[in-house]
Amino acid sequence: MASFHHSIKSGKKGSAQRHAKYIERQGSHSSRADLIHSGYGNMPTWAKDNPLEFWRMADRFERTNGAAYREHEIALPNELTSPQLIELAKRLVSNLVGSKPHHYAVHAPDGKLGGIQNPHIHLMYSDRIPDGIERAPDRTFSRYNPNQPAAGGRRKDSGGKNPMDLRKEVTAARKIVADTQNQVLAEYGHQARVDHRSLRDQGIQRPAERHLGQRFVEGMAGREKAQYARCRADRAGIAAGGISPPAQDR
């Protein structure tokens, strides 16, 4: 059963390269066998074939209180096969970040509740917009100069926007995610659909499901996990064997 989960995060200076290694399952994360695809794009010339270098430079030269990266974390429908998930991931990347530098990975671990595969995408991207000007790494992440763009860094897409503008962008991004997933589900003949709206806006009168967290789930006894899985199935009105794993497994 497809379910909607989409969070937008930001990473502070010093955390970008470490997070990139995490989504690529490199270094201390290499023992995880759930990576099914990864990719990147729109990197500057000095990091064209090495996205980790881009994030390393972001960690080094981004301003102290600035975000070194932003990220969309999105649950993907487990109705889709691995090739179909990869196709969906590529569409999401194109629809969400456009020409911005980005780096993404699709993971498909087994869920902690019910053992059902839990596919999702981590889409890291830089908020600094390419403008056709070649810059060295230190200049790329320096402050934007509106009067002399070549003398400053790339402009940040979020710069100058008020909270209402940013909130509208989040709502629009969530709709893009839902529409893109539903388009791919329909193309491959699946009846399942996702909805980015809140339960209240959908006219559903029930509390939102509690986010348990991976550590909490791992600490649950087998009987507790089974009981929780049954409750989720009853709430969704589907058989226990067909439930979709919750977001904490990501």
N, C-alpha and C positions, 0 to 999 in steps of 0.2 A: 504494500500500500504506500503510495507516495505521500509524503508529508512535507510541509513547508518549514524550513529553518534557514534564516539568512541573518547573519550578524556582520556589522561593519566595525572594524577595529583600526587602531593606529598603534604604531610601535615607536618608542622613543629612540633617540640617538644612542647608538651602541648595541641595539638589539636586532638590527636588520639582517646582518650576515648570519647570525646565530639562528634566526627564525627561518631564513632561506635554507640552511642546512637541515633544519628540522623537516620542512615540507618536502625536501628532496631525499629525505631519509639517508643523510650522509653522516659521517663521523659516529658519534655515540648513538645515533638513531638508525644505523644501518642494519640492525638486527630485526627491525620491523619489516615484514614481508607484505605490506598492504599497498605499496605504490604501484599503480597501474599505468600512469602516464604523467609526464611533466613537460613543460615548455616555457618559452620566454619570447619577448619581442620588443621592438622599438628601443633597443639599447643604443646609447651613444657610441661613436666609433671606438673609443677607448675601452668599451666593455661589450663590444658587439657579439663576441663568442663566449663571454664569461659573465653571466649574471651575478655570480657571487662577488666579482670584482666591483660591480656597480653598487651592491649593497655594502661592501666594505668601505667604499669611498663615501657613501651616504652616512655611514656611522662615523667616519672621520671628519667630514667637512660640513655636514648639516649643522645649523645653528643649535646651540645648547638646548633650547626649549622647543625645538621644532620636531615634527614627526619625520623619522627617517623613512618610514613606509606606511602605507595604509593597506587594509586587507578586507576582502570579501570572503567570508566563510559560509559555504552554501551546501545544504544537504541535497543530494541528487537522488532521483527515483530509482529504487532497487528493482523496478520492473525492467530496466534497460540492461542490455548486455554490455560488456566492457567496451567494444568498439562504439556502441551507441552512446555510452557515457562520455567517451573521449570526444565524439562529435558534439555532444551537448556542451561539454566544457569549453571547446573552442568557440562555440557561438556565444556563450556567456562572456568569455574574455573579450570578444569583439564588441559585444553590445554594451558592456559595462565600462571598459577603460579606453577604448578607441586607440588613439595614437600615443598614449602614455607608456613609459617604460613599465614592463610587467614581467612577472615570474609566477608560474602557477604549477600546482600538482594535484592530481586526483588520487585519493586514497579510498580503499574499499576494505576496511577491517571487518571482522565478524563482530556483531553487536554483543554487548555484555548481557543484554536481556533477550532471550529467545534465540541467540546464535545466528540471527539473520544479518546478512551483509549490510553494511552501513556506508554506502558510497557518499563522498563529499569532495568538494574542491576548496583548496586554499588559493586564493588569487591575491598575491602581493602586487602592489603597484606604487609608483612614485607619483606624487601630486604635482611634480614639476613638469610643465608642458613643453614639449619640443617646439622650437621656433625656427629651425633651420640654421642656427648659429652654432658653429663648432666651438666648444669650450673645453678646457682642461678640467679634470675632476674637481679641483678646488673651486674653480669658477662656476661650474655647473650648479653647485649647491650654495653659492653665495647669495646675498640679498639681491632681489630684482631691482634693476634701475630703469624706470619707465622712460626717462629722457634719453638714455643711451643704453639700450638693451645689451649691446655687445660688451659693455663695460661692467655689467652685472651678471647675476645668475639667471637661471630659468625662472619664469614666473610660476607661482603656485596657483593651482586652479581654485583653491579654497580662499585665496586672498581677497579681502574686502567684502566678503559675504556675511550678511547678518544671520542670526540663528534661525529666522524664519525661512530664509533662502536655503540654508543647509538642511533644514527639516524637510522642505519640499523635495530636495534632491534625494534624500534618503527614501522618501515615499515613492518617488519615481523609479529609483533603483530597485526597490523591492517588487514593484510591478513588472519591471523588465525581467527580473529573475523568474517570476511566476509565469509570465507570458512565454518566455523562451522555453521553459521546461514543458509547459502545456503544448506548445507547438511540436516539440520533438516527441512527446508521448503520443500525440494524435497521429503524427507521421508514421509511427511504428505500430499503430493499431491498438493502443492501450486506452482503456476507458478512464483510468485514474487521472485526476487533475489536482493541482495545488492552488491555494488561494493565499495571497499575501496579506489580506485584510485580517483585522482582529476578529475574534469570535463574536464580539458584540456587533461589529459592522456586518458580519455574515448572518446575523440573526440567530446565532447559536447560543442558547441559554445554559451554559455550564462553565465552571471555572477552568482557566487555562491549566494545562498539565504542568506539574511541578518539575523543574529542572533539577535532577538529582546530583549530577556530577559523576565523573568516571570513578574517582576514589571512593565515593559513597557506594556506588554500585558494586565495585570490587569487594567491598567489605560486607556486603549483604550475604546472608546464608542462602543456600540453594532454595529452601522453602520460601524465603522472603522474595527472591527473584521470581519464582514461579507464580506466587500470589500477585505480585505487582504486574507481571505480564498478563495474567488473567484479567485483572482489573482494567488494564489498558485495552484489552481486546473487547471486554464488555462495553466499555465507554465508547469505543469506536464502532461497536455493532458488527464486528467481524470475528472470524474464528481466530483462536489464539495462535494457531500456526501461521497466520497471515499478517501479524502485526508488523508495523514498521518500527525499527529501533529508534530510541530517543536520541536527542542531540548530544548527550553526555559522552557518547562513545567516540566523539570526534577528537 
